[in-house]
């Protein structure tokens, strides 16, 4: 973020964070809530600065207040999206169906993006009386069922190397590298916690955003902080000194 942000810039940044958080929470996806809670807890534990801990506590309190407000304003929505366990039961039943599809074609899978068609032809599974929904609701599980061990192994290796690249960046030890690794870890965590509860990896716009943001973070981590050019600048230290004679007045 930089160390010389003005008060107005910090205020604008804070408003942007609040706006982004509200937009992310409006659809009431449990995966988003779990992700934000995990990041807040990690930041609360890792951040050594007092203001960082206060911000994390404030975000946690705001989340609890938001849930209580939702229960008061719209009890039906609160029950459907928060307190009702039937959706969790459906996800468990769906996981059982996904594993059944995988074992039916363990090496090459049922075909890329062919999960829905294969699920229609397979028996529906149940957990506590709630049936499977016919969609993996899990990026890794969907890749495993679609492409089998062959595609899943290759995909898993790419994610491991992705983490390795940022871990090597972190070992540089510079402020930019450490900040980049922290931000990447939160973005990666957001992408994959949601991806384990939703087939988000199949949305091209999300993947393009994910790669673009991580590329920007990676570039920032490898960019050295420039010295204070204004303090170190002198006329003789620049190539323009060779043209100084042409800038002098001819007749004094």
Order of alpha helices (4+ residues) and beta strands (2+ residues): alpha-alpha-alpha-alpha-alpha-alpha-beta-beta-alpha-alpha-alpha-alpha-alpha
